């Protein structure tokens, strides 16, 4: 059964979230500032990457995660996951 992962984008940029199990992309979405989206992961643990939606640059990542929810925050040009 697929895991449901909630992503809250509190950054001021559009963010692409991507979930991988091993080298296989299993979930992706593009999230506007202030939006919340649900992604699915085949299983845990999984790797999740957050990229700037305009440039493709990685802004944050979490490897070997079992978390069910993430919030991307931005403060003074730096990004953090909670």
VEXDREN-2710 file (C-alpha; in Angstrom, 1 decimal):
% VEXDREN-2710
k/r/px/py/pz
1/UNK/0.0/0.0/0.0
2/UNK/1.3/3.4/-0.9
3/UNK/2.4/5.8/1.8
4/UNK/0.8/9.3/1.8
5/UNK/3.2/12.2/2.3
6/UNK/1.9/15.7/3.0
7/UNK/4.0/18.7/1.8
8/UNK/3.4/22.3/3.0
9/UNK/5.2/25.0/1.0
10/UNK/5.8/28.0/3.3
11/UNK/8.6/29.3/1.1
12/UNK/8.1/32.2/-1.3
13/UNK/9.0/30.2/-4.4
14/UNK/7.3/27.5/-6.4
15/UNK/8.8/24.2/-5.4
16/UNK/9.0/20.8/-7.2
17/UNK/8.9/17.9/-4.7
18/UNK/10.2/14.5/-5.9
19/UNK/10.0/11.2/-4.0
20/UNK/12.4/8.4/-4.9
21/UNK/12.7/4.8/-3.7
22/UNK/16.1/3.7/-4.7
23/UNK/16.7/5.3/-8.1
24/UNK/13.1/5.2/-9.1
25/UNK/10.9/8.3/-9.1
26/UNK/7.6/7.4/-7.5
27/UNK/6.0/10.8/-6.8
28/UNK/6.3/14.3/-7.9
29/UNK/4.3/17.6/-7.8
30/UNK/4.8/21.3/-8.3
31/UNK/3.6/23.4/-5.3
32/UNK/2.9/27.1/-5.3
33/UNK/3.9/29.2/-2.2
34/UNK/1.4/28.7/0.6
35/UNK/-0.1/25.5/-0.9
36/UNK/-0.3/22.0/0.6
37/UNK/-0.1/18.8/-1.6
38/UNK/-0.2/15.1/-1.0
39/UNK/2.4/12.8/-2.7
40/UNK/2.6/9.1/-2.6
41/UNK/5.6/6.9/-1.8
42/UNK/5.7/3.2/-2.6
43/UNK/7.3/2.4/0.7
44/UNK/9.4/3.8/3.5
45/UNK/12.1/4.7/3.8
46/UNK/12.3/7.0/0.8
47/UNK/14.3/10.0/-0.4
48/UNK/12.6/13.3/-1.0
49/UNK/14.1/16.3/-2.9
50/UNK/12.7/19.8/-3.1
51/UNK/13.8/21.9/-6.1
52/UNK/13.2/25.5/-7.1
53/UNK/10.4/25.2/-9.6
54/UNK/11.9/27.9/-11.9
55/UNK/15.6/27.0/-11.9
56/UNK/15.6/23.3/-10.9
57/UNK/18.2/24.0/-8.2
58/UNK/17.9/21.8/-5.1
59/UNK/16.8/23.8/-2.0
60/UNK/16.4/20.9/0.5
61/UNK/16.3/17.1/0.8
62/UNK/15.6/14.4/3.3
63/UNK/17.2/11.0/2.7
64/UNK/16.0/7.6/4.1
65/UNK/12.9/9.3/5.5
66/UNK/9.9/7.7/7.1
67/UNK/8.1/11.1/7.7
68/UNK/4.5/11.5/6.8
69/UNK/4.6/15.3/6.5
70/UNK/7.1/18.0/5.6
71/UNK/7.1/21.8/5.8
72/UNK/9.5/23.8/3.7
73/UNK/10.3/27.1/5.4
74/UNK/12.3/30.1/4.1
75/UNK/14.1/32.6/6.2
76/UNK/16.6/35.2/5.0
77/UNK/17.2/33.3/1.8
78/UNK/17.8/29.9/3.5
79/UNK/15.5/26.9/3.4
80/UNK/14.8/24.4/6.1
81/UNK/12.6/21.3/6.5
82/UNK/10.5/20.7/9.6
END
